[in-house]
Amino acid sequence: MNQHAHNHVELTGPWSGWKLRGRDLVSPTGLRLSPERVAGLAWREHNEAWLESKKARAAAAAKARGQQPVKVVVITLADYRQNGIAAG
């Protein structure tokens, strides 16, 4: 009866030691987390993961740009002066 009237629930499984007390989630150490705080923590975790994925993709793209093949043309100064053709 106490569970339904006052929302005092002991959690089990991986949440063992955690409790619901009214609107708050209470840790085994007694830290009380409001629904807004839990939502804020979830939002931050999601956005930090999103930012890391963006950074990883940008780094991979930068690395791919840096590994493109380069064509090197060697022309001697004598050929340039005799034929009047500039490498371009």
One Martini backbone bead per residue (centre of mass of N, CA, C, O) as a GRO file, in nm:
protein
   88
    1MET     BB    1   0.056   0.064  -0.019
    2ASN     BB    2   0.301   0.259  -0.007
    3GLN     BB    3   0.370   0.256  -0.308
    4HIS     BB    4   0.104   0.402  -0.412
    5ALA     BB    5   0.066   0.648  -0.219
    6HIS     BB    6   0.403   0.744  -0.216
    7ASN     BB    7   0.606   0.626  -0.416
    8HIS     BB    8   0.763   0.365  -0.281
    9VAL     BB    9   1.040   0.219  -0.455
   10GLU     BB   10   1.218  -0.072  -0.504
   11LEU     BB   11   1.480  -0.160  -0.688
   12THR     BB   12   1.606  -0.391  -0.933
   13GLY     BB   13   1.880  -0.531  -1.034
   14PRO     BB   14   2.074  -0.290  -1.176
   15TRP     BB   15   1.896  -0.100  -0.952
   16SER     BB   16   2.012  -0.182  -0.702
   17GLY     BB   17   1.941   0.059  -0.434
   18TRP     BB   18   1.738   0.203  -0.577
   19LYS     BB   19   1.485   0.473  -0.560
   20LEU     BB   20   1.148   0.573  -0.527
   21ARG     BB   21   1.065   0.920  -0.423
   22GLY     BB   22   0.823   1.016  -0.562
   23ARG     BB   23   0.987   1.205  -0.809
   24ASP     BB   24   1.248   1.068  -0.712
   25LEU     BB   25   1.573   0.954  -0.760
   26VAL     BB   26   1.757   0.727  -0.548
   27SER     BB   27   2.050   0.661  -0.438
   28PRO     BB   28   2.247   0.465  -0.235
   29THR     BB   29   2.380   0.750  -0.116
   30GLY     BB   30   2.119   0.976  -0.141
   31LEU     BB   31   2.086   1.087  -0.413
   32ARG     BB   32   1.878   1.328  -0.566
   33LEU     BB   33   1.670   1.290  -0.864
   34SER     BB   34   1.517   1.461  -1.082
   35PRO     BB   35   1.359   1.455  -1.378
   36GLU     BB   36   1.518   1.698  -1.493
   37ARG     BB   37   1.801   1.588  -1.430
   38VAL     BB   38   1.782   1.326  -1.590
   39ALA     BB   39   1.724   1.466  -1.861
   40GLY     BB   40   1.988   1.632  -1.865
   41LEU     BB   41   2.185   1.392  -1.860
   42ALA     BB   42   2.081   1.259  -2.119
   43TRP     BB   43   2.130   1.499  -2.307
   44ARG     BB   44   2.435   1.523  -2.262
   45GLU     BB   45   2.516   1.237  -2.347
   46HIS     BB   46   2.406   1.254  -2.633
   47ASN     BB   47   2.570   1.515  -2.727
   48GLU     BB   48   2.853   1.403  -2.676
   49ALA     BB   49   2.831   1.168  -2.876
   50TRP     BB   50   2.768   1.341  -3.123
   51LEU     BB   51   3.028   1.511  -3.116
   52GLU     BB   52   3.228   1.274  -3.142
   53SER     BB   53   3.124   1.177  -3.420
   54LYS     BB   54   3.189   1.440  -3.569
   55LYS     BB   55   3.493   1.443  -3.510
   56ALA     BB   56   3.557   1.169  -3.641
   57ARG     BB   57   3.456   1.240  -3.926
   58ALA     BB   58   3.642   1.486  -3.969
   59ALA     BB   59   3.910   1.332  -3.934
   60ALA     BB   60   3.864   1.128  -4.164
   61ALA     BB   61   3.835   1.340  -4.390
   62ALA     BB   62   4.113   1.473  -4.350
   63LYS     BB   63   4.276   1.216  -4.401
   64ALA     BB   64   4.168   1.161  -4.689
   65ARG     BB   65   4.268   1.430  -4.812
   66GLY     BB   66   4.583   1.372  -4.739
   67GLN     BB   67   4.585   1.084  -4.940
   68GLN     BB   68   4.618   1.197  -5.207
   69PRO     BB   69   4.741   1.185  -5.502
   70VAL     BB   70   5.053   1.298  -5.650
   71LYS     BB   71   5.169   1.481  -5.924
   72VAL     BB   72   5.495   1.471  -6.065
   73VAL     BB   73   5.679   1.721  -6.242
   74VAL     BB   74   5.975   1.706  -6.439
   75ILE     BB   75   6.174   1.991  -6.537
   76THR     BB   76   6.404   2.127  -6.714
   77LEU     BB   77   6.550   2.424  -6.782
   78ALA     BB   78   6.634   2.362  -7.073
   79ASP     BB   79   6.353   2.280  -7.183
   80TYR     BB   80   6.216   2.547  -7.119
   81ARG     BB   81   6.402   2.731  -7.295
   82GLN     BB   82   6.378   2.583  -7.579
   83ASN     BB   83   6.045   2.543  -7.593
   84GLY     BB   84   5.859   2.736  -7.405
   85ILE     BB   85   5.746   2.536  -7.185
   86ALA     BB   86   5.515   2.518  -6.933
   87ALA     BB   87   5.430   2.386  -6.653
   88GLY     BB   88   5.055   2.313  -6.576
   0.00000   0.00000   0.00000
